[in-house]
């Protein structure tokens, strides 16, 4: 089954052009939406995606009608591929039923993977540079060395219940056990 999705950004715009093109391409169902491309909330797209089954083809008039960004578009098309749903964009002539369309589809995937690898490399280089300057990443320590010594002394004395110590320092009992050791 061929299922169409049409979207315009504002109420001033009309869906007629997209609707006509999707009908011409024999879409049996067309989901229509008035939503900004920047908005993550696109309820009709969600309904459309849930309606698609393996062997179906999702048809859009243009790529930018489906994805909010290249990353979003790649994630969406990859999710379709894993569900064995074909994808077709009329304006860009992308059809995953054809060898050329599958090539473009795979190029999208390769570009996304390349982008992820670049981000990972930049992140690792940034962390390395920060460590070289004496900074370490991660969550700040909840307890100072002085706090740990105080907690250890309180635990050793046995006069203060562990629950009271935890409340006093604003931490959980497991944090005390993990950092100051179990009371003997």
N, C-alpha and C positions, 0 to 999 in steps of 0.2 A: 504494500500500500504506500502511496505517496502522500505525505502529510506536509502541509505548508505552514510556515510561520511568517507573519508580517508584523512590522512594528514601525510606528512613527513616534517622533520625540514629543510633539506637542499636539494639543487638540486642534490647532489651526491647520495642521497638515492633514492630508487625506491618504487613506489606504488604497484608493482606487487603482493606482498604477501597479502596486504590488499584488493586490488581489487579482486583477486581470491577468497578470503574468503567471501567477501560481495556478489559476484556473486553466490557462492555456497549456500548462505543463501537466495537466491531468491530476492535480492534487484533489484527493477525495475529501479531505478535511483541511480547513485553514484556520489556524489560531491567530487572532488579531489582538494587537496591544497598542495602547497609547502610553508610552513610558519613555523617559529619558534614557539615553544610552549610558549615562553615568550612574543611573540608579541600579542598585543590585536587586531591588525588588521588581521582578517581572513575573507575576503570577501566571499569566497565560503561557509563557515559555515553560514554566514548571509543569503545567497541565499537559502541554504539548509533549514534553520529554517523557512524561509518565505514560502517555498514550502510545508512544513508539514501541514496536516489537521487533525482534530479530527478523531481518529480511526487508523491513520497511526502509523508506528513504525520506529523510528530512530535507525539504526544499526551502530555500530562502531566496529572495530577490537579489540581495547583496550581502556580502560577508558582514558589513558593519551593522546590519539589522539583527544579527545573531549575537555577536560578541561585543563586549564593552571595550576590550583591548585585545592585542595580539595574544597575550598570555591567556586571557579568558577564552578566546576563540580556540586556541590550541587545546586547552583543557577540555572544552566542550566536545570538540571533534574527536579527541582521544577517547573520551567516555563513550561516545557513539560507536567508535570502532570496536571497543571491548564488548559492547552489547550487540555487535554484528548488524549495526544500522548504517546504511549508506548515507552520504551527505551530498547535497548538490547546491551550488550557488549559481544562479542564472546569469548575473552580470559578469562575473569573473570566469564563467565557463569551467567551474570546478565540479567534477562528477566522479565520486569514488567508485563508480561502476566501470569507468574507463581506465586504461593504463596510465594516461596522462593525469587524470584526476587523482589516482592513487599515488603517483609520483609527487604531486603537489601536496597531498595529504601527508606523505612521509617526510617531505621537506619541512612542513610545519612542525612535525614531531622532532626532527633533527635540530631545527632552529631553537625549539624550546629547551631541548637537552643541552645544547651549546650555551644558551643563556643561563641555565641553572649552573652549569660548570663554571662559567665566568664569575657568577655571583659567589660561588663557593670559594674560588681562587682569591677573589678580592677580599672576602671575609677572612680567610686564613692569613693573607698577607697583612691585613690590618691588625689581627690579633698578634702576629709575630712582631710587628713594629711596636705595638703597645707593650708587649712583654719586654722588648729591648729597652724601653724607656722606664721599666720598673712597674708598670701597671699590669694588673692581672684582671681577667674577665671574671664573670660569674657573679653570683649573688653575694652581697656584703655579709660578713659574719655577724650573727646576731649577738654573740657574746665576745667581750674583750678578754684578754689574758687575765686582767684583774678580776673580772666577773667570774671567770672559770675558777680562779683560786678561791674566791669567796664561796662559791657554790660547793667546791670540794671540801672546804673547811666546815660548812654547814652540814653537809652530808656526813662527814666524819664524826661530828659532835653528836648527831642523832637527835638533837633537841628540836629541830624544825622539820615538820613533815614535808615530803617532797612536793606535794601539791601546793603548799604555801610558798616554797622556793620558786616553783614554776610561775605562780601568779605574781610574785614579787619582781621577777625578771621579765615577765611578759613572754614566756616561752612554754612549750609543752614539756611534759615529763620525758617523752622520748628524746627531746633535744638534750635534756640534762643527762640521760643515760648515755647517749651517743657521744657527748662532748666531755662530760666530767666523770664518767664511769659510774657503775652501779654502786649503791651504798653497801658497805660491808657489815 
